[in-house]
Amino acid sequence: IISWVPSHNGFKVHKPKEFDSTIMPKYFHQTKYKSFQRQLNMWGFERVGNGEQKGSYLHPYFIRGKPNLCREMQR
């Protein structure tokens, strides 16, 4: 449904409908995928528009294995 990108500084949602119905109700307050995308933008995530990681969301402080960096993220 969702996975880390190879660079480990972001993620990609492979199955938005399943993400919407399975993951979002458990972990997020949003109920729609579009709302989730808007929140990502507010938190500084950048959507990759082309290339190998197209559709991924990247952030310099969202690094796999380094959860303490998330404290540096600002809305």
N, C-alpha and C positions, 0 to 999 in steps of 0.2 A: 504494500500500500504506500509506504514511504521509506526512503532510504537516505543515508548520508551520501554526499557527492564524493568522488575520489579525492578531492583536495581536503576533505574533512572540515571545511569551514561553511557548511551549509547542507541543505537537504533538497530532495525532490519528491513531490507527491506524484506517484505513478497512477493511482486510481482515486481521483477526487471524490467520486460518489461514495466509495467505500470509506474513505477518510472522513467524509462528512457524516456518515451514519454510524461509524464504529469508533473512531478515534476522538473526534471533536466532542461528543457528549461526555466522554470520560475525563478529558483533560482541559477543555476550554469552555468559556462561557458563551462563545458564539455558536449559533446554530446553522449558519450558512457559510459555505466555503468562500464566497465573495467577501463576507465580513472578516473572515480569517485573513484573507489576502490584504485587506485594508489595514488590519492591525500590524501585519508584517511590515508594511510600508512605514507606518508610524514609528516602529521600533528600529528603523534604519536598515532593514533587509533590502537587498537589491535583487531584482529578478533578472536572470540571464535570458537575453532575448535571442541569442543564436549560438551556434557552435555545439560542442559535445555536451555541455551542461544546460542546454536550452530548457527553460521552464523551472530551473532550480532557483532557490533563494539562498543568497550568500550574505554573511555578515562577518566582519573582522573579529568580533568577540564571541562568535558562536562556533567554537572549535570542539570537535569530538575529543573526549577525554580530558577537557579542561573546563569543567563547569564553573569554576571560580571566575572565569573571564566574563561570564554573563552579568556579573555585578556591575561591569563597566558599561553595559548597554543602557541607553537612555531613550525614553519615549519622547 
